[in-house]
Amino acid sequence: MTKFFESVLAGFRAVFTVIDDLLAKVFGFVWHHVRETWDFIRPTRFSAFTLIAGGFLLVATDQGQELAVRMGDAGGVFGGAMIVFLFAVGWYAFQAWYWARISYAFEFGHDHRSRDWRVAWMPRLYAAFAFVFAALALELVGLRGHAVVVLVVGGVFVAILVVRMRIAAAIASSARLKPSERVIDAFKGHERPETFRDLAHASRFTLVLSTAFALLTLVAIMVWPVGVGQALGAAAIAFLAFGHIVPVGSAIVIRSRETGIPIITTLLLWAFVISFLADNHRVPVVADTVGISERPGVPEAAEAWRLATEGSVPDGTARPVVFVATAGGGLRAAYWTAVVLGALQGECPGFDRHLFSVSGVSGGSVGAAVYATALHHDMGATSARLCGAPQRADKGVAAQTLGVLENEFLGPTFAAMFYPDLVQRFVPIPYFPDRGAALAGAWNAAWNDVCDRDGRCKAGAGDLDSAFLTVAGLPREGAPWRPILLLNGTHQETGKRLIASNVAVTADVFLDVFDLHDFVQHDVSMGMAALNSARFTYVSPAGRLVRATDGEEMGHVLDGGYFENYGAVSSAEIARAAVKTFEDAGMAVRPIVIQISSDPDLAGRDLPEATEGFLSFREDEGDRVHWFANEVAGPVRGILNTRTARGVLANKTISDVVESLTTEIHRFPTVVDPVFVHFRMCADEDGRKPPLGWAMSRESRAHLEGLIRAGCDDARRDNAEALARVLEALRTPVPVDCRPVDELDVTRCAPRQP
């Protein structure tokens, strides 16, 4: 086996030598310096790689900067969150410095510091830049005081590294100490170590201590993934994890030198080979109290809604029926969905009785799931008439949903990703908990925390860990009305929609779509149903679908945004089926179709009202032509942009359908004055956009809460107008005259003339 690896390595070296010679001939002097610099960095590549990764995470991404903003939310300059963050950065800085120094000892011997100034300073620079990146991330989000503290601590840390030997000598001299040869040997080791055994005792002790700390952290996260993740925070978790990767990776490199076997390459190949055995992302089922076969079809649900809303509007008026489609976009989409639905619920008691369905994708599904769970706890005020005086005080649907979603959910996800999920990649038995479950667990922990803190929740009513069909409720005759949820995922193997719903997902209503409950032949939790729609790329892994009845593998579920990011297709399908049922019953209805979008970069041509004339390119500041690496990146860019374009098309299509309801009276004879509104997310006055991830600052949340009373267009205040238009449609009865048309065998309704 050793000879085989040596042959493979020899082949790679020969190829790299040819490439190196070619680059040297083409670029000459410049390539010589590049190669020389790489020769100094190469032995310390683990420190360099993790430093670049951590710096990029914090500084170059909106999500990383948002994590830095949350440092200000979590306390002052010397608050607990800041202390934990400083410890994590310091831990990584120490490991990056120490094991870079050890790597140079293997490469150049223990006297490497005298060889070249770059060898002497490179490890110190790794430690310094760990603090610089952390401070820069804090400065970019306006936390200057926090940034100064990080820089001061980092400066002291690096200064100690530079003068540590002088300090030790001064202390020994002032105390008149004569260290024994044994103590000196503990820090000295061989002049040029060749194997791990040649390292100094202190180095081996540091490696053992680091490994023990990593194992202790791993066990803690396996037992309390949500608690540890929330306590430390995502930024601290990332630095802590990198600080654990550096010594382990360095030890592997040392062992590779001993054996001549490329252990890291071998481990990566091993992980690839066993990947089908190590898949720990199975979608779990729960003990259900409602069988999946008990779900009614959409026509039966529509009839149940008709009976449940009798008397809610004056006789002889069209009955408002609301259909909501809410787009994906991580936590910002979830929070924006909660803001819109919470505002409607607060302004119009009984709104949820007229809310027929919510079709969600990704973060929109999470917001819809939290809202539906709040309704399950009877938090909304009710009234005999739609938008009338409430029969009891409002317990706060908006307060509960927004309180849940103000938490940081990336910490538990990162904790599971960097520890048990990473270890699982090398273990051929799916045993370790996955990061998807940690994310869903964090949602549920936030739900229960707000319940316990404010006492809003009904005892024993169920939470996000409870069965989906129990919490969402079955929309059938005789049961209290609960809106139909359509949580849209994507089936990886076919690219089709995969919907979790409290109605049967049948082909006569939904075209070319799969039913999640039919796939797993069991119920899942409310949080897991939302997660299956919100499996954000790489942050949440693809869920493995296994039929509970016989263990048959049914493929994988991905984020619903892969298919269409607006939820508009499913919303249009269920609206069409419901209106048809109301028509058969001869009932006049006023459809109110609401689209909630969560893309701050939505161009003017992508708005639902932009349906006339020719589309134009370069009309928006975001329009640009991509040139760099387009040979490789072009197909990926095209696929991602096509995903967005499908959502925009679906949004415009449903807007066009609503508009056509007033003109195609033969096709929709009982529809009266339909309404379409669009609640749009946008950047704040400084151009900052809510981040696309699972953590948001207080500032971003406040911005979204303010959007409902303002808008993206200051001249029109479009969101405020949309809210007013929906409330007007709900509050103002439309008198109608309905009469049978014998030759068509239908009932036709029209607004009554004054």
Secondary structure, DSSP 8 states (H G I E B T S, - for coil): -HHHHHHHHHHHHHHHHHHHHHHHHHHTHHHHHHHHHHHHHGGGHHHHHHHHHHHHHHHSSHHHHHHHHHHHHT--TTSHHHHHHHHHHHHHHHHHHHHHHHHHHHHH-TTGGGT-HHHHHHHHHHHHHHHHHHHHHHHHTT-HHHHHHHHHHHHHHHHHHHHHHHHHHHHHHHTT----HHHHHHHH--SS--SGGGS-HHHHHHHHHHHHHHHHHHHHHHH-HHHHHHHH-HHHHHHHHHHHHHHHHHHHHHHHHHH---HHHHHHHHHHHTTTTS---B------SS-GGG---HHHHHHHHHHHTTTSS-TTB-EEEEEEEE---HHHHHHHHHHHHHHHHHHSTTHHHHEEEEEEETHHHHHHHHHHHHHHTT-S---SSTTS--SS----HHHHHHHHHTS--HHHHHHHHHTHHHHHTT-SS--S--HHHHHHHHHHHHHHHHHHHH--S-TTS--TTSBHHHHH----TTS----EEEEEEEETTT--EEEEESS---TTTSSSEEEHHHHHTS--BHHHHHHHH---TTTS--EEEE-TTT--EEEEEE-GGGT-TT-HHHHHHHHHHHHHHHHHTT--EEEEEEEE---TT--GGGSTT--SS---SS-STT-----TTHHHHHHHHHHHHHHHHHHHHHHHHHHHHHHHTTT-TTTSTTB-S-EEEEE-----TTS----SSS---HHHHHHHHHHTTS-S-TTT-HHHHHHHHHHHHHHS--BEEEEEETTTTEEEEEE---
